[in-house]
Amino acid sequence: MTRRMNYGLWTIQVLLALLFLLAGGMKLILPIAEMTKQISLPGPFIRFIGVAEVMGAAGLILPGLLRIRPGLTPLAAGGLAIVMIGATGITFAQGGAAQAAMPAIVGILAAWVAYGRAPRAVPISSAGTI
């Protein structure tokens, strides 16, 4: 069961890392005026969220891949889950429950990785190979 859980967690980690790298990268590249038309948040805060998403994406993959401080992976996933709680709330307030489902699901997956990679579950250091 631990081996299957490890593969499942790695799959979710890679998919989440790609998603957050894309989303965070767009928040860093697009002009602030363009982003504030779609999201009713201050421009510098949107940039901060973009930095947090890109750093979180790196934190999902690099510690386990390089075997350097693998305990950072559950922290990165937990931080991304917190970001997604905020995204779910904002999306729900602006667009309703149907549109808020996607950020909620992504947040649940990030929370699952945070729980699964914690020292008591399937930490990277004891999980064996990727």
N, CA and C of each residue as an Amber inpcrd file, in Angstrom:
protein
   390
   0.8140000  -1.1990000   0.0000000   0.0000000   0.0000000   0.0000000
   0.8600000   1.2670000   0.0000000   1.9860000   1.2310000   0.6900000
   2.8600000   2.3960000   0.7510000   3.4120000   2.7300000  -0.6310000
   3.7400000   1.7140000  -1.4210000   4.2780000   1.9480000  -2.7610000
   3.2260000   2.6010000  -3.6610000   1.9950000   2.1050000  -3.6130000
   0.9220000   2.7000000  -4.4180000   0.6430000   4.1310000  -3.9800000
   0.6610000   4.3500000  -2.6830000   0.4330000   5.6900000  -2.1550000
   1.5440000   6.6290000  -2.6030000   2.7850000   6.1430000  -2.5990000
   3.9170000   6.9460000  -3.0350000   3.7460000   7.3560000  -4.5030000
   3.3970000   6.4080000  -5.3560000   3.2000000   6.7300000  -6.7760000
   2.0340000   7.6970000  -6.9650000   0.9730000   7.4800000  -6.2240000
  -0.1710000   8.3960000  -6.3070000   0.1920000   9.7990000  -5.8700000
   0.9280000   9.8950000  -4.7690000   1.3490000  11.2100000  -4.2880000
   2.2710000  11.8980000  -5.2800000   3.2220000  11.1480000  -5.8590000
   4.1210000  11.7560000  -6.8400000   3.3490000  12.2430000  -8.0660000
   2.3710000  11.4700000  -8.4980000   1.5620000  11.8790000  -9.6450000
   0.8370000  13.1860000  -9.3500000   0.1940000  13.2480000  -8.1950000
  -0.5250000  14.4670000  -7.8170000   0.4460000  15.6290000  -7.6310000
   1.6060000  15.3780000  -7.0410000   2.5950000  16.4380000  -6.8470000
   3.0430000  17.0280000  -8.1820000   3.3270000  16.1870000  -9.1570000
   3.7790000  16.6820000 -10.4620000   2.6730000  17.4820000 -11.1410000
   1.4490000  16.9630000 -11.1160000   0.3360000  17.6770000 -11.7520000
   0.0720000  19.0160000 -11.0680000   0.0880000  19.0160000  -9.7390000
  -0.1040000  20.2760000  -9.0180000   1.0430000  21.2480000  -9.2890000
   2.2640000  20.7450000  -9.3430000   3.4070000  21.6170000  -9.6150000
   3.2700000  22.2710000 -10.9880000   2.8640000  21.5030000 -11.9810000
   2.6680000  22.0750000 -13.3130000   1.5620000  23.1200000 -13.3020000
   0.4680000  22.8220000 -12.6250000  -0.6520000  23.7560000 -12.5430000
  -0.2420000  25.0530000 -11.8560000   0.4300000  24.9370000 -10.7090000
   0.8190000  26.1400000  -9.9740000   1.9470000  26.8970000 -10.6660000
   2.8120000  26.2010000 -11.3600000   3.8610000  26.8810000 -12.1170000
   3.2430000  27.7100000 -13.2410000   2.2670000  27.1490000 -13.9190000
   1.5850000  27.8830000 -14.9850000   0.7920000  29.0620000 -14.4260000
  -0.0200000  28.8040000 -13.3940000  -0.8560000  29.8650000 -12.8300000
  -0.0080000  30.9720000 -12.2110000   1.0020000  30.5940000 -11.4360000
   1.8630000  31.5930000 -10.8140000   2.7010000  32.3480000 -11.8270000
   3.1880000  31.6380000 -12.8380000   3.9570000  32.2920000 -13.8940000
   3.1400000  33.3280000 -14.6400000   1.8880000  33.0070000 -14.8910000
   1.0160000  33.9720000 -15.5690000   0.7910000  35.2050000 -14.6960000
   0.6670000  35.0150000 -13.3990000   0.4800000  36.1510000 -12.4930000
   1.7290000  37.0240000 -12.4300000   2.8780000  36.4530000 -12.7330000
   4.1140000  37.2190000 -12.7280000   4.3950000  37.8920000 -14.0680000
   3.8880000  37.3160000 -15.1510000   4.1990000  37.8120000 -16.4850000
   3.1740000  38.8320000 -16.9910000   1.8930000  38.5630000 -16.7690000
   0.8480000  39.4450000 -17.2940000   0.9060000  40.8300000 -16.6550000
   0.5150000  41.8540000 -17.3910000   0.4600000  43.1960000 -16.8060000
  -0.5810000  43.2590000 -15.6800000  -0.2810000  44.0410000 -14.6640000
  -1.1740000  44.1420000 -13.5090000  -2.5460000  44.6620000 -13.9250000
  -2.5880000  45.6170000 -14.8280000  -3.8760000  46.1740000 -15.2620000
  -4.7650000  45.0930000 -15.8760000  -4.1630000  44.1800000 -16.6110000
  -4.9240000  43.0900000 -17.2310000  -5.4700000  42.1290000 -16.1760000
  -4.6570000  41.8430000 -15.1710000  -5.0810000  40.8830000 -14.1400000
  -6.1540000  41.4620000 -13.2270000  -6.0730000  42.7460000 -12.9080000
  -7.0500000  43.3340000 -11.9920000  -8.4200000  43.4860000 -12.6400000
  -8.5020000  43.3500000 -13.9660000  -9.8110000  43.3240000 -14.6340000
 -10.5480000  42.0340000 -14.3060000  -9.8110000  40.9450000 -14.1760000
 -10.4060000  39.6330000 -13.9370000 -10.5480000  39.3190000 -12.4570000
  -9.6170000  39.7820000 -11.6480000  -9.5920000  39.4750000 -10.2240000
  -9.6520000  40.7890000  -9.4560000 -10.5760000  40.8950000  -8.5370000
 -10.7150000  42.1510000  -7.7940000  -9.8120000  42.1710000  -6.5670000
  -8.5120000  42.0830000  -6.8270000  -7.4990000  42.1640000  -5.7780000
  -6.4580000  43.1940000  -6.1940000  -5.7550000  43.7770000  -5.2240000
  -4.6900000  44.7240000  -5.5850000  -3.5830000  44.0360000  -6.3960000
  -3.0300000  44.7490000  -7.3500000  -2.0020000  44.2050000  -8.2280000
  -0.7970000  43.6170000  -7.5050000  -0.2100000  44.3330000  -6.5310000
   0.9390000  43.7620000  -5.8260000   0.5910000  42.4590000  -5.0780000
  -0.6390000  42.3520000  -4.5830000  -1.0420000  41.1270000  -3.9060000
  -1.1490000  39.9680000  -4.8960000  -1.6110000  40.2620000  -6.1010000
  -1.6720000  39.2200000  -7.1340000  -0.2650000  38.7550000  -7.4840000
   0.6750000  39.6810000  -7.5710000   2.0800000  39.3060000  -7.8220000
   2.6150000  38.4300000  -6.6850000   2.2930000  38.7960000  -5.4460000
   2.7210000  38.0070000  -4.2950000   2.1640000  36.5810000  -4.3790000
   0.9120000  36.4550000  -4.7480000   0.3090000  35.1260000  -4.9000000
   1.0350000  34.3480000  -5.9980000   1.4020000  35.0370000  -7.0830000
   2.1480000  34.3920000  -8.1570000   3.4920000  33.8640000  -7.6780000
   4.1920000  34.6470000  -6.8750000   5.4780000  34.2010000  -6.3240000
   5.2540000  32.9970000  -5.4080000   4.2150000  33.0640000  -4.5740000
   3.9200000  31.9490000  -3.6610000   3.5960000  30.6790000  -4.4420000
   2.8630000  30.8090000  -5.5410000   2.5110000  29.6300000  -6.3390000
   3.7360000  29.0270000  -7.0250000   4.5960000  29.8610000  -7.5690000
   5.8060000  29.3480000  -8.2260000   6.7340000  28.6880000  -7.2030000
   6.9000000  29.3190000  -6.0500000   7.7500000  28.7400000  -5.0100000
   7.1280000  27.4470000  -4.4710000   5.8150000  27.4310000  -4.3380000
   5.1330000  26.2190000  -3.8870000   5.2830000  25.0830000  -4.8780000
   5.2170000  25.4070000  -6.1690000   5.4150000  24.3830000  -7.2060000
   6.8090000  23.7760000  -7.0930000   7.8010000  24.6220000  -6.8810000
   9.1680000  24.1130000  -6.6980000   9.2660000  23.2740000  -5.4310000
   8.5780000  23.6930000  -4.3840000   8.6100000  22.9690000  -3.1250000
   7.9080000  21.6210000  -3.1790000   6.9970000  21.4550000  -4.1110000
   6.3290000  20.1610000  -4.2610000   7.2520000  19.1200000  -4.8730000
   8.1780000  19.5490000  -5.7260000   8.9840000  18.6080000  -6.5070000
  10.4370000  18.5360000  -6.0440000  11.1030000  19.6660000  -5.9360000
  12.5510000  19.6750000  -5.7450000  13.0550000  18.9960000  -4.4710000
  12.4290000  19.2010000  -3.3130000  12.9780000  18.5220000  -2.1200000
  12.9860000  17.0000000  -2.2410000  11.9430000  16.4380000  -2.7990000
  11.8960000  14.9900000  -2.9550000  12.7830000  14.4880000  -4.0700000
  12.8420000  15.2370000  -5.1430000  13.6400000  14.8290000  -6.2880000
  15.1300000  14.8760000  -5.9600000  15.5470000  15.9100000  -5.2700000
  16.9550000  16.0840000  -4.9280000  17.3250000  15.4450000  -3.5940000
  16.3210000  14.9940000  -2.8410000  16.5200000  14.4010000  -1.5130000
  17.2300000  15.3630000  -0.5610000  16.9160000  16.6460000  -0.7200000
  17.4350000  17.6860000   0.1630000  16.2460000  18.2990000   0.8930000
  16.2160000  18.1380000   2.1950000  15.1390000  18.6540000   3.0210000
  13.7530000  18.2260000   2.5360000  13.4870000  16.9210000   2.4280000
  12.1850000  16.4580000   1.9370000  11.0240000  16.8490000   2.8370000
  11.3090000  17.2760000   4.0530000  10.2570000  17.7480000   4.9380000
   9.6250000  19.0520000   4.4940000  10.2370000  19.7130000   3.5130000
   9.6620000  20.9530000   2.9890000   8.4700000  20.6910000   2.0670000
   8.3810000  19.4990000   1.5070000   7.2820000  19.1940000   0.5880000
   5.9140000  19.3080000   1.2570000   5.6910000  18.7140000   2.4410000
   4.3700000  18.9000000   3.0480000   4.0960000  20.3520000   3.4430000
   5.1420000  21.1010000   3.7610000   4.9450000  22.5180000   4.0690000
   4.5290000  23.2990000   2.8240000   5.1730000  23.0000000   1.6940000
   4.8000000  23.6620000   0.4390000   3.3670000  23.3080000   0.0560000
   3.0110000  22.0380000   0.1850000   1.6510000  21.6150000  -0.1560000
   0.6330000  22.2560000   0.7780000   0.9620000  22.3650000   2.0540000
   0.0600000  23.0210000   2.9990000  -0.1140000  24.4970000   2.6850000
   0.9750000  25.1500000   2.3170000   0.8860000  26.5570000   1.9200000
   0.0280000  26.7450000   0.6840000   0.1750000  25.8580000  -0.2730000
  -0.6510000  25.9430000  -1.4830000  -2.1150000  25.6510000  -1.1660000
  -2.3630000  24.7650000  -0.2230000  -3.7500000  24.4990000   0.1860000
  -4.3660000  25.7630000   0.7900000  -3.5830000  26.5020000   1.5670000
  -4.0790000  27.7560000   2.1470000  -4.3650000  28.7740000   1.0490000
  -3.4790000  28.8670000   0.0570000  -3.7180000  29.7680000  -1.0760000
  -5.0260000  29.3890000  -1.7760000  -5.2660000  28.0950000  -1.9130000
  -6.4730000  27.6490000  -2.6140000  -7.7430000  27.8570000  -1.7910000
  -7.6190000  27.8960000  -0.4720000  -8.7770000  28.2520000   0.3590000
  -9.1970000  29.6860000   0.0290000  -8.2160000  30.5680000  -0.0590000
  -8.5150000  31.9480000  -0.4400000  -9.0740000  32.0490000  -1.8470000
  -8.4970000  31.2860000  -2.7760000  -8.9840000  31.3100000  -4.1560000
 -10.4130000  30.7950000  -4.2450000 -10.7320000  29.7760000  -3.4570000
 -12.0930000  29.2340000  -3.4560000 -13.0720000  30.2800000  -2.9320000
 -12.7070000  30.9560000  -1.8620000 -13.5820000  31.9850000  -1.2990000
 -13.8200000  33.1350000  -2.2580000 -12.7580000  33.6090000  -2.8900000
 -12.9000000  34.7230000  -3.8450000 -13.7140000  34.2960000  -5.0560000
 -13.4340000  33.1070000  -5.5680000 -14.1730000  32.6170000  -6.7330000
 -15.6400000  32.3980000  -6.3930000 -15.9180000  31.8920000  -5.2000000
 -17.3020000  31.6840000  -4.7800000 -18.0370000  33.0190000  -4.6810000
 -17.3720000  34.0290000  -4.1150000 -18.0040000  35.3380000  -3.9580000
 -18.2570000  36.0150000  -5.2990000 -17.3900000  35.7880000  -6.2750000
 -17.5280000  36.4610000  -7.5580000 -18.3220000  35.6650000  -8.5820000
 -18.2560000  34.3230000  -8.5140000 -18.8720000  33.5470000  -9.5780000
 -19.8060000  32.4430000  -9.1460000 -19.9170000  32.1750000  -7.8650000
 -20.8160000  31.1400000  -7.3950000 -20.1260000  29.8120000  -7.1540000
 -20.9230000  28.8610000  -6.6990000 -20.4020000  27.5590000  -6.2800000
 -19.8360000  26.7510000  -7.4410000 -20.4410000  26.8360000  -8.6110000
 -19.9780000  26.0280000  -9.7440000 -18.5500000  26.3930000 -10.1290000
 -18.2410000  27.6710000 -10.1540000 -16.8930000  28.0940000 -10.5130000
 -15.9010000  27.8670000  -9.3770000 -16.3840000  27.8370000  -8.1500000
 -15.4970000  27.6430000  -7.0020000 -15.1080000  26.1770000  -6.8190000
 -15.7240000  25.2760000  -7.5560000 -15.4350000  23.8450000  -7.3960000
 -13.9880000  23.5160000  -7.7770000 -13.5000000  24.1030000  -8.8510000
 -12.1440000  23.7780000  -9.3140000 -11.0710000  24.1800000  -8.3050000
 -11.0510000  25.4210000  -7.8150000 -10.0350000  25.7350000  -6.8090000
 -10.2110000  24.9190000  -5.5230000 -11.4440000  24.5590000  -5.2060000
 -11.6570000  23.7250000  -4.0170000 -11.0350000  22.3410000  -4.2090000
 -11.2030000  21.7520000  -5.3800000 -10.6270000  20.4330000  -5.6620000
  -9.1030000  20.4950000  -5.6430000  -8.5430000  21.5360000  -6.2430000
  -7.0840000  21.6900000  -6.2400000  -6.5800000  21.8560000  -4.8030000
  -7.3070000  22.6080000  -3.9930000  -6.9300000  22.7690000  -2.5930000
  -6.9920000  21.4710000  -1.8140000  -8.0060000  20.6600000  -2.0930000
  -8.1260000  19.3580000  -1.4340000  -6.9650000  18.4560000  -1.8280000
  -6.5850000  18.4720000  -3.1020000  -5.4470000  17.6660000  -3.5460000
  -4.1450000  18.1340000  -2.8900000  -3.9700000  19.4510000  -2.7700000
  -2.7710000  19.9690000  -2.1050000  -2.7580000  19.5700000  -0.6330000
  -3.9140000  19.6150000   0.0140000  -3.9960000  19.1980000   1.4140000
  -3.7090000  17.7020000   1.5490000  -4.1450000  16.9110000   0.5720000
  -3.8730000  15.4830000   0.5930000  -2.3680000  15.2100000   0.4810000
  -1.6890000  15.9570000  -0.3790000  -0.2320000  15.8060000  -0.4920000
   0.4360000  16.2280000   0.8150000  -0.0320000  17.3210000   1.4200000
   0.5390000  17.7670000   2.6930000   0.3840000  16.6870000   3.7540000
  -0.7710000  16.0710000   3.8110000  -1.0000000  15.0030000   4.7810000
  -0.1940000  13.7530000   4.4240000  -0.2060000  13.3890000   3.1470000
   0.4570000  12.1600000   2.7190000   1.9650000  12.2050000   2.8330000
   2.5600000  13.3700000   2.6980000   4.0170000  13.4920000   2.7810000
   4.5030000  13.8650000   4.1810000   3.5960000  13.9810000   5.1140000
   3.9940000  14.2650000   6.4950000   4.7530000  13.0660000   7.0610000
   5.5800000  13.2790000   8.0550000   6.4010000  12.1800000   8.5980000
   5.5930000  10.9680000   9.0790000   4.3470000  11.1420000   9.4620000
   3.5670000  10.0230000   9.9800000   2.9250000   9.1790000   8.8770000
   2.9000000   9.6510000   7.6420000   2.2070000   8.9330000   6.5640000
   3.2160000   8.2870000   5.6200000   3.4800000   8.8990000   4.4730000
   4.4170000   8.3650000   3.4830000   5.4480000   9.4500000   3.1730000
   6.3750000   9.7040000   4.1000000   7.3690000  10.7380000   3.8200000
   8.2760000  10.3190000   2.6650000   8.8140000  11.2920000   2.0030000
   9.6560000  11.0290000   0.8390000  10.8920000  10.2270000   1.2080000
  11.4760000  10.5060000   2.3520000  12.7210000   9.8400000   2.7280000
  12.5490000   8.3490000   2.9220000  11.3610000   7.8870000   3.3430000
  11.1590000   6.4670000   3.5610000  10.3620000   5.8060000   2.4410000
   9.9420000   6.5790000   1.4610000   9.0730000   6.0480000   0.4280000
   9.8380000   5.2760000  -0.6460000  11.1340000   5.3740000  -0.6570000
  11.9020000   4.6730000  -1.6670000  12.0520000   5.5100000  -2.9230000
  12.0060000   4.8510000  -4.0540000  12.2090000   5.5530000  -5.3100000
  10.9920000   6.3470000  -5.7070000  11.2060000   7.2470000  -6.6360000
  10.1170000   8.0650000  -7.1640000   9.2410000   7.1790000  -7.9580000
